[in-house]
Amino acid sequence: MVFNTEVLGMRVRRFVINLGRGGRRLPVFSGVAEYVTYTDRPGLFRLLLDVANAYGVGKNRALGLGYVSVDVLEQHILR
């Protein structure tokens, strides 16, 4: 999938969350990326993205950070 996928665009926002009493603050980020992939097996590609969500993306997964949401915007058959 690495060789036939490219990033169309991305937006990243950095902010700080408060972890409760004690004033501990943690810098975090949130972002959106749009990819295009050329494959004859789109189901496999979606499965790989689901695996990324299941195993966690980024550090501090126990705090609920690191999540992947997948939406198919368009699907075309290549000929």
C-alpha positions in Angstrom: 0.0 0.0 0.0 2.9 2.3 0.5 3.7 2.5 -3.2 0.2 3.3 -4.4 -1.0 5.7 -1.7 -0.4 9.5 -1.5 -1.5 12.3 0.7 -3.8 14.9 -0.9 -3.9 17.2 2.0 -3.6 17.5 5.8 -4.5 19.9 8.6 -2.9 19.6 12.1 -4.0 21.6 15.2 -1.9 21.6 18.4 -3.4 22.3 21.8 -3.0 21.5 25.5 -5.3 19.4 27.7 -5.6 19.5 31.5 -5.3 16.1 33.1 -7.2 17.0 36.3 -6.0 18.0 39.8 -2.4 18.9 40.2 -2.4 21.1 37.1 -0.7 18.6 34.9 -1.0 19.7 31.3 -0.2 17.6 28.3 0.5 19.0 24.8 -1.5 17.1 22.2 -2.5 17.4 18.5 -5.5 16.7 16.4 -5.4 16.4 12.6 -7.1 15.4 9.4 -5.4 13.8 6.4 -6.9 13.0 3.0 -5.3 10.1 1.1 -5.9 8.6 -2.3 -5.0 5.0 -3.0 -5.0 3.0 -6.2 -5.8 -0.7 -5.5 -7.8 -3.5 -6.8 -8.5 -4.6 -3.2 -10.1 -1.6 -1.3 -11.4 -3.9 1.4 -7.9 -4.9 2.4 -6.9 -1.2 2.6 -9.8 -0.4 4.9 -8.9 -3.5 7.0 -5.3 -2.2 7.4 -6.7 1.2 8.6 -8.9 -0.6 11.1 -5.9 -2.4 12.4 -4.1 0.9 12.9 -7.0 2.0 15.1 -7.1 -1.2 17.1 -3.4 -1.2 17.9 -3.3 2.6 18.7 -1.8 5.5 16.9 0.7 7.6 18.8 1.7 7.7 22.4 -0.5 7.7 25.5 -3.1 5.4 24.1 -4.3 4.7 27.6 -5.4 8.3 27.9 -7.6 7.9 24.8 -5.2 9.6 22.5 -4.6 8.1 19.1 -7.6 7.3 16.9 -8.2 6.7 13.2 -11.6 7.3 11.5 -12.0 6.2 7.9 -14.6 7.5 5.4 -14.6 6.5 1.8 -15.3 9.7 -0.2 -15.3 8.3 -3.7 -14.6 4.9 -5.2 -13.8 4.4 -8.9 -13.0 1.3 -10.9 -9.7 1.6 -12.7 -9.6 0.2 -16.1 
